[in-house]
């Protein structure tokens, strides 16, 4: 069982380009999340999904979009990348829905994105 | 006031030492509290949940003080392998996910 996988592991991207970060979990978890982690700022929630077919905005959603067509996949898209989106991106999942707040969140290994 | 505040450290301690980390949170309605551990350039992993009565897991003890909105983590008999960043995590307001502190860095040396 892989848990949560993310792809790519790292990417260097020219500003203005479109980029999709992939996230797949095999635990049949209902809730999934995207965070970015920046030095000195900690983990910040970008978007989340309670269950397949629904998504919501987190603390820093601008410039990002997500979709949840099925339980396993939760891709994050940067429509037109900017240098301020240089960060480490973590996908996470938990068994319950976001509102329960009590489930353990399991994180993927992260994607290191550099926008030049 | 930030939602979850931690002393960033770093805490530099010798093997065998006891070290304590503190965390304060701003939302008095928070119900769920956790400590996560993050190794350098790796993903965060749950270390332990924090219960109202306090709880212990081996060398690790977590305490919660709701009146002061304060959480602590005590590590006894520190090991080299305890070197990491420890994240204090609290649930946000209704309808949102978890709120992560910026983390406290621990370095254990021989």
Boltz contact constraints between the chains, C-beta under 6 A:
constraints:
  - contact:
      token1: [A, 33]
      token2: [B, 97]
      max_distance: 6.0
  - contact:
      token1: [A, 42]
      token2: [B, 100]
      max_distance: 6.0
  - contact:
      token1: [A, 42]
      token2: [B, 102]
      max_distance: 6.0
  - contact:
      token1: [A, 43]
      token2: [B, 100]
      max_distance: 6.0
  - contact:
      token1: [A, 45]
      token2: [B, 97]
      max_distance: 6.0
  - contact:
      token1: [A, 48]
      token2: [B, 97]
      max_distance: 6.0
  - contact:
      token1: [A, 90]
      token2: [B, 43]
      max_distance: 6.0
  - contact:
      token1: [A, 98]
      token2: [B, 97]
      max_distance: 6.0
  - contact:
      token1: [A, 101]
      token2: [B, 32]
      max_distance: 6.0
  - contact:
      token1: [A, 101]
      token2: [B, 91]
      max_distance: 6.0
  - contact:
      token1: [A, 102]
      token2: [B, 32]
      max_distance: 6.0
  - contact:
      token1: [A, 104]
      token2: [B, 46]
      max_distance: 6.0
  - contact:
      token1: [A, 107]
      token2: [B, 43]
      max_distance: 6.0
  - contact:
      token1: [A, 107]
      token2: [B, 44]
      max_distance: 6.0
  - contact:
      token1: [A, 109]
      token2: [B, 43]
      max_distance: 6.0
  - contact:
      token1: [A, 110]
      token2: [B, 43]
      max_distance: 6.0
